[in-house]
Amino acid sequence: MSRLRALTEEYQGLAARLQQGGGAARVAKMHQQGKLAPRERVQRLLDPGTPWLELGLLVAYDQYDGQAPGA
């Protein structure tokens, strides 16, 4: 496997994990508090089916001893 392909797969896996927004338990806790997850709020602002580009997915990744992933 080429180095670029390996890095691409690593990024895609990391991005998928970060896009979960802290995992199902954290999202469920937000819902119990009557809140929406950040990506849910963005989806409500956009027209249905409108694509959007998330910037800064990796901001603060691997910083602060894992306390603020994607801060």
Backbone as JSON, one array per atom type, in Angstrom:
{
  "sequence": "MSRLRALTEEYQGLAARLQQGGGAARVAKMHQQGKLAPRERVQRLLDPGTPWLELGLLVAYDQYDGQAPGA",
  "N": [[0.84, -1.17, 0.0], [0.52, 2.21, -0.8], [2.14, 5.06, 0.65], [0.64, 7.43, 0.62], [-1.96, 6.45, 0.27], [-2.25, 5.01, 2.65], [-2.1, 7.1, 4.54], [-4.34, 8.55, 3.76], [-6.41, 6.74, 4.36], [-6.04, 6.59, 7.11], [-6.66, 9.23, 7.84], [-9.37, 9.35, 7.0], [-10.57, 7.48, 8.72], [-10.08, 8.7, 11.21], [-11.45, 11.13, 10.84], [-14.08, 10.19, 10.6], [-14.48, 9.22, 13.17], [-14.22, 11.57, 14.72], [-16.36, 13.02, 13.74], [-18.49, 11.91, 14.99], [-19.1, 13.33, 17.17], [-18.37, 13.02, 19.9], [-19.49, 10.64, 20.45], [-22.23, 8.25, 20.72], [-23.33, 8.18, 23.31], [-22.73, 10.7, 24.4], [-24.12, 12.39, 22.63], [-26.73, 11.49, 23.12], [-26.98, 12.34, 25.77], [-26.95, 15.12, 25.4], [-29.36, 15.36, 24.0], [-31.15, 14.53, 25.98], [-30.98, 16.7, 27.63], [-32.37, 18.49, 26.22], [-31.06, 19.63, 24.11], [-29.46, 20.15, 20.91], [-27.01, 18.41, 18.98], [-23.97, 19.91, 17.76], [-23.62, 19.54, 14.88], [-26.2, 18.83, 14.2], [-27.54, 21.21, 14.7], [-26.42, 22.84, 12.71], [-27.4, 21.51, 10.43], [-30.1, 22.12, 10.64], [-30.1, 24.79, 10.06], [-29.52, 24.91, 7.39], [-30.83, 24.61, 4.03], [-32.74, 21.73, 3.1], [-30.77, 19.04, 1.92], [-28.65, 20.61, 1.14], [-25.25, 20.88, 0.5], [-22.42, 21.11, 2.71], [-19.33, 22.38, 3.93], [-17.25, 21.38, 6.39], [-15.02, 23.09, 8.36], [-11.94, 22.91, 10.09], [-12.01, 20.46, 11.45], [-9.98, 18.99, 12.6], [-8.93, 20.68, 14.49], [-7.14, 21.29, 17.36], [-6.79, 18.6, 17.69], [-5.28, 15.81, 19.19], [-4.19, 17.28, 21.18], [-3.98, 18.77, 24.44], [-4.13, 16.49, 26.07], [-6.2, 14.81, 25.16], [-8.52, 15.98, 26.1], [-9.99, 17.85, 24.68], [-11.0, 17.03, 22.0], [-11.06, 17.97, 18.66], [-11.67, 20.59, 19.35]],
  "CA": [[0.0, 0.0, 0.0], [1.33, 3.42, -0.88], [2.11, 5.92, 1.84], [-0.49, 8.35, 0.48], [-3.19, 5.69, 0.51], [-2.29, 4.72, 4.08], [-2.42, 8.35, 5.23], [-5.73, 8.88, 3.43], [-7.26, 5.85, 5.14], [-5.92, 7.01, 8.51], [-7.44, 10.46, 7.98], [-10.8, 9.05, 6.88], [-10.99, 6.84, 9.97], [-10.06, 9.72, 12.25], [-12.53, 12.07, 10.57], [-15.34, 9.52, 10.93], [-14.57, 9.16, 14.64], [-14.44, 12.92, 15.23], [-17.68, 13.48, 13.32], [-19.51, 11.34, 15.87], [-19.42, 14.34, 18.17], [-18.21, 12.52, 21.26], [-20.1, 9.32, 20.55], [-23.68, 8.17, 20.9], [-23.71, 8.5, 24.69], [-22.68, 12.16, 24.59], [-25.23, 12.98, 21.87], [-27.95, 11.16, 23.87], [-27.01, 13.22, 26.94], [-27.37, 16.44, 24.91], [-30.78, 15.27, 23.68], [-31.87, 14.49, 27.26], [-30.96, 18.07, 28.16], [-33.14, 19.32, 25.31], [-30.13, 20.31, 23.21], [-29.06, 19.48, 19.68], [-25.57, 18.34, 18.75], [-23.58, 20.99, 16.85], [-23.91, 19.25, 13.48], [-27.66, 18.86, 14.05], [-27.92, 22.63, 14.61], [-26.04, 23.31, 11.37], [-28.34, 20.93, 9.46], [-31.38, 22.84, 10.72], [-29.91, 26.11, 9.46], [-29.37, 24.77, 5.94], [-31.93, 24.03, 3.26], [-32.55, 20.27, 2.96], [-29.93, 18.58, 0.82], [-27.57, 21.55, 0.84], [-23.95, 20.41, 0.98], [-21.64, 22.08, 3.47], [-17.95, 21.98, 4.18], [-16.84, 21.64, 7.76], [-13.63, 23.5, 8.48], [-11.38, 22.8, 11.42], [-12.34, 19.19, 12.1], [-8.83, 18.51, 13.36], [-8.43, 21.72, 15.38], [-6.82, 20.81, 18.72], [-6.68, 17.14, 17.76], [-4.05, 15.31, 19.81], [-3.72, 18.33, 22.09], [-4.65, 18.84, 25.73], [-4.28, 15.14, 26.62], [-7.48, 14.23, 24.77], [-9.64, 16.63, 26.78], [-10.75, 18.7, 23.78], [-10.84, 16.59, 20.61], [-11.79, 18.8, 17.71], [-12.16, 21.8, 20.03]],
  "C": [[0.89, 1.24, 0.0], [1.17, 4.25, 0.4], [0.92, 6.87, 1.79], [-1.8, 7.64, 0.77], [-3.34, 5.39, 2.0], [-2.67, 5.96, 4.88], [-3.88, 8.76, 4.98], [-6.69, 8.03, 4.25], [-7.22, 6.22, 6.62], [-6.75, 8.27, 8.76], [-8.94, 10.17, 7.94], [-11.34, 8.38, 8.14], [-11.07, 7.84, 11.12], [-11.22, 10.7, 12.07], [-13.88, 11.45, 10.94], [-15.54, 9.47, 12.44], [-14.88, 10.54, 15.22], [-15.83, 13.44, 14.88], [-18.81, 12.88, 14.16], [-19.87, 12.29, 17.01], [-19.34, 13.85, 19.6], [-18.85, 11.17, 21.47], [-21.59, 9.39, 20.86], [-24.12, 8.55, 22.31], [-23.72, 10.01, 24.93], [-23.82, 12.85, 23.85], [-26.55, 12.71, 22.59], [-28.09, 12.06, 25.09], [-27.45, 14.63, 26.54], [-28.87, 16.43, 24.63], [-31.62, 15.23, 24.96], [-31.96, 15.87, 27.9], [-31.74, 19.03, 27.27], [-32.28, 20.09, 24.32], [-29.92, 19.48, 21.95], [-27.54, 19.43, 19.63], [-25.2, 19.44, 17.74], [-23.9, 20.73, 15.38], [-25.41, 19.21, 13.2], [-28.15, 20.31, 13.93], [-27.59, 23.19, 13.23], [-27.03, 22.79, 10.34], [-29.68, 21.65, 9.48], [-31.29, 24.24, 10.12], [-29.91, 26.05, 7.93], [-30.66, 24.28, 5.3], [-31.67, 22.54, 3.12], [-31.72, 19.92, 1.72], [-28.78, 19.49, 0.46], [-26.25, 21.0, 1.36], [-23.26, 21.52, 1.78], [-20.29, 21.5, 3.77], [-17.58, 22.37, 5.6], [-15.36, 21.96, 7.78], [-13.17, 23.29, 9.92], [-11.71, 21.52, 12.16], [-11.2, 18.72, 13.01], [-8.22, 19.57, 14.29], [-8.27, 21.12, 16.78], [-6.78, 19.3, 18.82], [-5.31, 16.77, 18.31], [-3.38, 16.38, 20.68], [-4.44, 18.17, 23.42], [-4.97, 17.46, 26.3], [-5.66, 14.55, 26.34], [-8.7, 14.88, 25.4], [-10.51, 17.47, 25.84], [-10.58, 18.25, 22.34], [-11.69, 17.43, 19.67], [-12.33, 20.09, 18.31], [-12.41, 22.88, 19.03]]
}
